Amino acid sequence: AFCRGRIVRVPKGPLIRVVGTEVAIPCSVSDYDGPSEQNFDWEFSRDTDFVRIVSTWDSTFTSEEYQKRVGRGDIKLRRSSNDAVELVIRNIQPADQGRYKCSTPSTDATVQGNYDAEVQVKVISDGLSVSGSKARSSASLRLSEGDSFKLRCSAATTSPEHTHLHVTWQARSGSSWRDILSLTHEGKFQPGPGYEERYRSGDVRLDTGANDTYGLSVSQASSADGGAYRCLVSEWVRGADGSWQKIQEKSVEIATVSVQRTDVVISTSNVSVTERDSLDLTCNITTDRSGIFQAEVMWYFSVSPDDTLSDAQLLLSMDHDSVVSDSTLISLSHVDRNSYRLLVRDVDVEDSGYYFCEAAIWVPLHNGSWHKVVERTSAPVSVVVTALEPDYDVFLNASRTPKFSDDPTELNCRITNVQDTEANIRFTVSWYYRQHLPGDDVVAQELLASMDADWTLLPGDRGRERIQNGEIIFSKKSADTFSLRIQWTSESDRGDYFCVISAWSRHRNNSWVKSKDVTSAPVNIFWATQDYALTVEAVKLKPFFVAGHTFEMTCKVSSKNIKTPRYSVLITAEKPLADQSSPNGTTRIISLSQDSVVRLEDWTDQTRVDGVVLEKVQENEFRYRMYQTQISDAGLYRCVVTAWSPGGGGMWREAVNGLSNPIQIDFQTSGPVFNVSVHSDSPTIYQGEVADMLCIITMEGMPLEPDDMSFDVSWFAVRSFALDREPILLASLDRRGIVSQSRRNGSSDLSVERISPLEFRLRVHGCEDHDFGNHYCVVTPWVRSATGVWQREPDIRAKPIFLSVKMDVLNAFKYPLLIGIGLATAIGLLSCLIGYCTSRWCCKKEVQETRRERRRLMSMEMD
């Protein structure tokens, strides 16, 4: 097991072969050094001396007695890999019986293992004979589909060795043979590919009989079983290593079988039938069966040609005893031996589809019972049932057309020239709208509403809400007249209208199926309109006024081509860039609707809720007043007017908008200029301390008395190092001294106070981590004018300062450290006390010791 060397292997002998056959003796080498491709020498010996046969590397290796056979190719070497070859001997003879030695020249660094191997070959005579059951070599069989047939062949061997026969029945498909069933040399039955199920059901069998006969029995023959049949017999012998080896093979063709296929066809191709007529179809069975048989026929109907029998509808059937299933409108009759007729009376449109028949052939057995031998289904036949369409015309007219917007429109769709209609015909209508565009532009039609077979109204997407509100009404005035009425016609309703009359036919199952559609000519709904015109003029009533006085202006409106208009007015103000409360620069102040309802829009000054008034002076004149004007009210004021005209159902619809000229409010003042700054002596503090911040107001220009000025102060914070977050309102102090604070999540507190006429202080008590950030104040100055009216100045924002909150490490750890040391000391003393008491009183134990004499040498028991 621990040694490694070259190993040359040949099969374990003796090898038994039949005279006249081709013999291949393999030889391989392993565990060698040197090149991957190895060379081989073959020698032969009948007694003791070896004669050289052939070599893979030396062309002069062959002895003289083998040169002719090697030259003809009767003996050759066939390499299967780099380390294996086969010695092939064609037409082996008894003189070739003997010992064959395979040798490999050494390519190893050291000589280890074996470099040659021998095998004994024994040549026996050919004793295998294979023949058909009759003297002739082959026969022809003509069968009908579903029949059975049997074939026989004889196989025997007179070999002196103990050999086994392997018998296989084969059928030819084209140029190749396929295995049907085999009896192996080990005595096992083995079906070929595709015959497993038929072998298990017993339709394909292999029987052995006397005189070394082997019979093939095939039941339920199909067209695929047609072709040539042969019996293939091979002879096998067990080798010295226990494996089976095939030594020869012979075959003989037994018969040629042709199977006539049974077809089922319908005599006609595609059929077109008019409604109420009869449908006549014939199913023909094509077979050359001459014996006694009966046919079973079933007719099927399907909507699709691809439907299977499980999906199709069974119409009628006739079993092999000629018993027909019951049906009222469908009949099945036996025309002749191979033809069966299907008759469908009074066909309907629903009978359109695909018809096919299925036929089965039954033959009698010896015991008197019947056996089904074949079953076929015909190709489907397309049947189209043409409906009886009624003949009628459709006429559409407008009984009422609008002259201008909001007038009613009424259209009547009438059925005329009705001919050849039956009592089971019903008419419904569908209404369509198509927008009218100049030129060749194509606009898709829109469905307004339609009716189903039960005259149920189905609204379309266009105008669905108006239909539900009753603005569009659909009705049936009589049996032949349908009406469409638009209560209030708008500009969007202008266009082409047309109707489609549908005829519905009643079927046998009392269902209604649409049979015909007729479209009317379109009717155009249009009226000439003129563009609306609206002019708005704003007038300033007082040319000069000062702050604190009342501002007043009027808006006069004139319109054209608007029927009985009403106006809604909106007052807007365009403030300077520094005082814009709206992102687009325009503030909506107050509005007056067309129903004279006043509404404050963006006017949020709670102290001046009643400071603006908008009223209607005349039908087309409106007046706007602003009491106790402030300097912050400076800007451009306009009137935005919308003209409304009465619409359908008492509703108002917007006609046109207009914008007036601007009226400017400008205050020429030379009052003081205020500046604001924030200051803190200690912007960096520790947690728990108090942070002080001052909001300092400075004044330039004309001095004022302290009683003539007042301030609203608001404090804000941005919780970030950069000003990239939304500011948070901390607290505010208005000019009346009322303090307001926002809700806080932490434990810190705020206080705001006025410490001088121009200084305000913010204190943060018990600062925490979240109190850091940029802090600033916003100041709104109020100045009392000479008339005694307080004027609000624009807001002033101070430059922020950053407040840092640090943690006092000593104070943070002082109390926890003292508490920890105290607890550790107390627990240590308590542990010592418990240990001392336990050793003193609880665990004390008296020990009796033996008194020992004090001598120079210790007693022996001390070892």
C-alpha positions, 0 to 999 in steps of 0.5 A: 500500500505504501509502494508506487510503481508502473502498472500495466493492466489487461482484462482478466482471461480467458477471453472467449470470442466467436470465430469470424467476429471482431475482437478488441483487447484493451490495455492501459498503464498507470502510475508512470513517470515521463511523458503523458502519452505512453507507447505499447507493444503487443506480442502473441504466443501459442506455446512458449515463444512470443511473436511480435504483432504491432507497436505504437512507436516502432513501425518495424516491430511487426514480425513477418507472419503478421505484416500482411494482416497488419498492412491490410488493417485486419490487425491494428491498434486503436488508441483510446487515451494517452495511457490506453490502447486496444488491439483490434483483430478483425475476422478472428480465426482459431489460429489466433487463439493463445496468449497476448502480451501487452508491454510498455517501454520504460520512461520511469526514473527508477524501475518499479512495478510491472511493464507488461501483462498477458491475457488468454484468448479462446476462439470458439465456433459460431453456433448461433442461428436466428430465423423467422417463423416461416421459410420466407424471410419476411411477410407483409401485414395490413391492419386496421387501427386498433387491431392486434398482431403477433410476430415470431422468430427462432433463436438457438446456439450450439456454442461449446461454452455456457452462453446466454442469448439476448433477444430484442424486437425492433421496429424501423422508423425511417433509417433507424431502428427503435427497441420495442421489448427485450428479453435480456441475457439475465432473463429480464424483460426490458421495454424500449423508450416509449413502450413502458406504459404499453408494456405495463398495460399488457398491450406489448408482450414477449412470449417464449415457446417451444423450439426456441421461439420468441413471439412479439404480441402487440394489441391496440395497434396505432398508425405509429406501429407501422413499419419493418420489424426484426428480431435482434439476437446477441450471444453473451458469456460471463467473463473471469471477472464476473462481468457479462461480455457480448461475443456476437450479434445477429438479426433477421427481418420478420415482417412489414406491418402497415396500419390503416389510420381511422379518421373522423372528418366533418363533410363540410368546411366553414358554414354560414347560416342565417338566424332561424334557419337549420344547421346540417353537419355530417360526421364521416368515419374513414376506416377499411375495417371489414369485420363487425364493429359499432361506432360511438359518436359525440358532437361538441360545441366550443367558442374557441377552436383551441378548446379541449373536450373538457372545456367544450359543450356536449351537444348530443351523443350516440353510443355503440348500441345506437341510443341517442341522448335526448334534445329538443332542438338538436337531432342526431341520425345514422345516415349510413355505416360510417356517416352520422348527421347532426341537425340543429333547428332554429339556430340563433346568433349564440350558436356561432362557434366551432363544432366537432365530433368524436367517434370511437370504434367498438369491436365484439370480443369472444365472450360477447362483450364490446371493446373500444379499439380506437377513438378519434376527434375531428378538426373543428368546423367554424359555423357563423350564424348571421343575425336578421338585421332590421332595416330602419333609418335615424333622423336627428333634429334640434327642437330648441337651440340656444341664442346665447349662454344658459339657454336650453337646448333640446335634441330629438332622435327619431327612428324612421322607415322601420321595415322587417322587424319582428316583435322581439326587436327592441331599440335603444339610443346612445348620445355622443358629442364632438367638439367643433374645431375650425380647419381639419383638426380631428377631435375624438367623440365623447359618450354622453350617455347610453342605454342597455337592453333594459333601457337603463341609462348609463352616463358617460365620463363627460358631464356625469356630474351635470347628469346627476344634478339634473342639468342634462336630461335624457328621456324617451318620448315615444316608442320611436323618439328619444330626447336630449335636453340641456337645461343651461347651455354653456360655451363648452357645450358648443359642438356637434351632437349625434345619436346611435340607435341600436337594435336588440334581438331576443334569443331563445334564453330570453337574453338580448343581443345587439344586432345592428347600430345606425348613426344619425347625421350630426347636428351642430349647436353654435351661437355667436358670442362677443368677448367680454370687456371689463374696465376698473378705475380707482380714484383717491378721494383725499389727495393729501393726508398724514399718518393717523388719518383715514385713507379712502378710494373708490373703484368704478366698474364698466363692462360690455357683452355681459348679461346682467353682471354682478361684481366681486371686489378684492383690495390688494396692497403692494408693500415695499420690499422691506415690509412684504408679508406675502412671498409674491409681494401682494397682500390681500386685504379685504373682499366683497363677493357678488352677493355683498358678503364682506371678508377679511383676507390677509388682514391680521392686525388684531388691534385694527380689526375694524380698521378697513371697510369695503362697501358697495356705493352703487351697482358699479361703484365700490368704496374702500376706507382705512382708518388710522393709517400707519406708516407700515401701510405705505404701498400701492393699492388696487381693486381686483374686480371679477364680473359674474353672470347668472348661470344655470340652476341659480348658480353664478359663473365667472365671466371676466377679471379686471385690475384697476390702476394703483393708488399710492400711500406714501408718508413723508416723515423725518422721524428718528431712525432706530438701531438694535444690537444684542450684548452679553458680558458672558456668552460662555457659561456653565450648566445651571448658571444664569445667562444675561443678554441685553437688547439695546436700542439706539436712536438717530435723528430727531430726538423723542421723549420717552413717553412718545415711543414704545417698543415690542421686543421678541427674543428668538433662538436658532439651535445651531452653530450656523443659521440653517434652522428655523428660529424658535420664539423664546419670549416677547414683551409688548409695548403694554408690558405684557410678557409671553413665553413659549412652551419649554421642554427642559427645566430651565426658565426665562425672564424678560424685563425692561431695565431702561427706556431703550434696554431690555434684558433676557435671562435664562435661569438654570441653563441646560445643554439645549439652551445653546445657540444663536440668540437675537431680538426683534424690535417693533418701534411705536412712535406717537405722532403730533396728532396723538396717534401711535404709528408702527414702525417697521420691525428691526432685527438685531445681529445674533450672538452665540451662547455656549453652555459648558459642563462643570466637571468638578461640580458634576462629580462632587456629590456622586464621588462623596456619596460613593466614598461614604457608602464604601466606607460604611459597607467596609466597616459593617463587613469588618464588624460582622466578620469579627462578631462571627469569629468571636461568638458564632464560629468559636471551637474548642481544640484539645491539643495533646501536651508534648514534652519539650525535648531536643528530638521531636517525637516520631508521630510528628513525621 
